[in-house]
Amino acid sequence: MSKYWRGDDFHRKWSSLSWLVLTLYLLDIQHVTVRGQYSYQKPVVPYENSGLPDVIRVGGLFDEGDTVDETAFKHAVDRVTFDATILPRRRLSPQIERITPGDSFHAAEKACDMMSGGIAAIFGPQSAEGASHIQSICDAFELPHIETKWDYKIRKENYLINLAPHPATISRAINDLVESYGWVEYVILYENNESLFRLQDLIKATQPPARKASLRQLSPDDDFRGLLKDILRATQYRKIVIDCSTVKLAEFFKQAQQVGLMNYQFSYIVTTLDLHTLNLEDYQHGDINITAFRMLDPDKPEVQSVVRQWNNLLNTQGSRGQAYNQQSPYYYGSKDQARQLRKPMANPVIEDNFQMMKTETALVYDAVHLFSKALHVLDSSQRIDIRPLTCESTDTWQHGYSIINYMKMVQLQGLTGLIQFDTSGYRSDIQLDVIQVANEGLIKIGIWDSKFVSREKFSWSRPEVEEIVVENESMDLRNRTLVISTLKNDPFCMFKLSKVPLRGNDQYEGYSVDLAQKLSEILGFKYKIHIVSDGKYGSHVGNGVWNGMIKEILDGTADLAIADLTINNARETAVDFSMPYMNLGISILHTKPMAKPPSLFSFLSPFSIDVWIYMCFAFFGVSIIMFIIARITPYEWVLTDHCCNNKKVNDIMYINDLSLFNALWVIMGGLFRQKPNIYAKATSTRMIAGIWWFFTLIMVSSYTANLASFLIVQDLEDTIKSLDDLPKQNKVKYGCVGGGSTAAFFKNSEFTTQKQIAENMDKFNTFVNSNFEGVERVKNSKGKYAFFVENTVLEYITERNCELTQVGGMLDSKGYGVALPKNSKYRQAFNSAILQLQEKGTLDDLKRKWWKEERKGAQCVVGGSSESNPLALDNVGGVFVVLVGGCIFAVVVCIFEFFIKTRQTAKSSGGNVKEALSSELKFALAFSGDSKPVLRKKDSISSQAENETAMGSQYLDLGLDSYGFPKPVNRQNGGVPPDGFT
């Protein structure tokens, strides 16, 4: 950071002295005097102890191919060299380097090479990437960096100065001009994101209802015709603000003239400062209002002096000058292209060269002069030395900061006006000429100054500045009777329901009839409704012959046509259309989907297949786990004192009720919410049963809830869901009205699907003669026919036919318009009337009346959704996790029960614990038998054996009956021993 502070401290020491010297110098400075061919009389050197070398090198970085700015830079250096009042006895030497735009590394290398030779400043480059990198280098070595490009990124650097106007100033000027013209509705066209910075004040000020605007971006492929047609037909705006490069602007004006937007109805405000470089001769007599700003005033002495000196140089250099002219800073295209229309000047040579001078070129010229003057003033007050710098070292140039500050303090009258900077170092105080295209060319109509703070922000050079308004008495339609051709089609034109006969216009009603009445009330004409004789809308049948309403207009049978007549390119070659009064698109009309027949196994629908499979595995898995745990845990083994399986009664055994089949039975009972006659006894088996009950509770509840929706809601059988489905099937035929715009849309389409649809309609001849016929065919086809129709007609039909519906969205976007004869003088009158109806909401009221209210039967019932998704594993996966976790925990509890109980039994019987564990585990995992003997102490076992021998006659070996109970003993006396049997 120390190298930056050294420059600041040095400058502060000379701050007061610099201002004093600058003031004295400006009072004494003299203008340049031309003598012959660049011979100047040098004044006396004001500061003999100057440290400046005889040759002062200045660096210039220019993008490859940017020969215009490079040549301007050289010419400006030459002028300073021959100027006796600036840097006397010193000569500026331009060090030119060309770089690849966007290559920051290449730019840094060139800058370091120039610095190694000793330079006083770096000019350029114009590319944003290279300029940012060069600025970093100049900041590090305290070297002045001078830019002339328009930069929307506002940067405040210690060693940077930019002569281009501040973006906020240009943005304010554009908004002030729109406000001064009183525009409240306009289109804003911009080229890229940088354009939005110039238009930011205008965009912010566009707040409805005071101002309304449509923001559109120009296409990068330089084809603007589609956008211009949208502006002409789809919007009511006739005022356009455009921000783009001059090259793109020339092409824009050319295409706008082709489409029909370069006439008295349209007004343009152009943000470029180089409008004078374009050839505007083709637009000067069209009464079109094109307004722009400029920084270069050809009447200023500074501009005339530079142009005059350039002409002298060309005249003396002869053929060499001709070659130089092709790369001159004032050359822009060919000489023929350069001759544009502007305010006449006293000198025609100056006039031609001024036309070719761009603002960017003039800024480069001014930048060199501003730097030279600041260096001259600073050299008069202190000793300045220029030394080489290397990018590898940390050395800096101590005079760089002072030169930049002097440039910000110096005021210079340059080609682009008064050059001065505000306290932040920005060129925000500027003056711009307001120019306009007139019959005599470009003329100056006013001045905008950034210092104007009053309500009137312009100084106009003529009393009134207003847009051209053409009044044509011949456009008055009052007291004229026009024949209106139309077509019978609900709800546009229908026979009125009446019990008495009606004649003339009274027999018709509908949207088109009401629209004709509203237009006649505004424009004052009378009309007669005429139904087209052939029932056609109008299509080209070949050899310049048309049918339908278009034919009647061409033949003069009708003066205009008001119907559901679509605006398209083919019809516009024969007739003119007004602006659209209704926007629409093609849609598909079809019957509502039929319900599918119920499936035999629809009860399985609530769960997906994978859930059913997982449930089956869960059922068998939990049953087996319960069976294994029941055999391992000692608490499922209970004592029995009766004989079973032909065992003697003295063989006391353990018995386990949870065999494999009983475990399956218990688990199945829990699944179906039943109460089995076998219960778990051990804690571990009860945990298994409990967690299974929880699992079945969730699954059965989910199944029941989802089953209701599947049984109630029926799935619908959709044969087609979009346009792409139509060519892929043969079940549903499809068609449209033959000879209309819908048929032409498919026929002229470039998309494969739409081409195939057009071929199939021709192949199977599925066209109909009218919309009514198409609707009836759809209703009677039972889902076997689909009809292409405009969505406006489709909305009307579906409101009144509940069995019909729209399939998919709109296939295109277009509009209905009033058809007029070609080049009709009434077109603008009808456009104004339709615009007035739109603003008042009358067109919306008419559509609501004829679509929602008139001739409408019962209201269609809107049903719910026909889709119910089966529960997937993701929906019930947590239940399976709980089930598995519960089973694992039950196994752990079983292991604890097994070890604790077996250890207690082994100790009480006096046996070995290890042997008892091994024996019990082997028995449990043998999976044979459901009873086992009781472990007792050895002495009790011996005494029991002796008692059994002594009392052997007292026990009887009884057989079992069919129910598993011992058979009773038949006594001779028929009695039963008092203790019964065991």
Secondary structure, 3 states (H helix, E strand, C coil): CHHHHHHHHHHHHCHHHHHHHHHHHHHHCCCCCCECCCECCCCCCCCCCCCCCCEEEEEEEEECCCHHHHHHHHHHHHHHHHCCCCCCCCEEEEEEEEECCCCHHHHHHHHHHHHHCCCCCEECCCCHHHHHHHHHHHHHHCCCEEECCCCCCCCCCCCEEECCCCHHHHHHHHHHHHHHHCCCEEEEEECCHHHHHHCHHHHHHCCCCCCEEEEEECCCCCCCHHHHHHHHHCCCCCEEEEECCHHHHHHHHHHHHHHCCCCCCCEEEECCCCHHHCCCHHHCCCCCEEEEEECCCCCCHHHHHHHHHHHHHHHHHHHHHHHHHCCCCCCCCCHHHHCCCECCCCCHHHHHHHHHCCHHHHHHHHHHHHHHHHHHHHHHHCCCCCCCCCCCCCCCCCCHHHHHHHHHHCCEEECCEEECCCCCCCCCCCEEEEEEEECCEEEEEEEEECCCCCCCCEEECCCCCCCCCCCCHHHCCCCCEEEEEECCECCCEEECCCCCCCCHHHHEECHHHHHHHHHHHHHCCEEEEEECCCCCCCCEEECCEECHHHHHHHHCCCCEECCCCECCHHHHCCEEECCCCEEECEEEEEECCEECCCCCCHHHCCECHHHHHHHHHHHHHHHHHHHHHHHHCHHHEEEECCCCCCCCCCCCEEEECCCHHHHHHHHHHHHCCCCCCCCCCCHHHHHHHHHHHHHHHHHHHHHHHHHHHHHHCCCEECCCCCHHHCCCCCCCEEECECCCHHHHHHHCCCCHHHHHHHHHHHHHCCCECCHHHHHHHHHHCCCCEEEEEEHHHHHHHHHHCCCEEEECCCCCCEEECCEEECCCCCHHHHHHHHHHHHHHCHHHHHHHHHHHHCCCCCCCCCCCCCCCCCECHHHHHHHHHHHHHHHHHHHHHHHHHHHHHHHHHHHHHCCCHHHHHHHHHHHHHHCCCCEEECCCCHHHHHHHHHHHHHCHHHCCCCCECCCCCECCCCCCCCCCCCCCCC
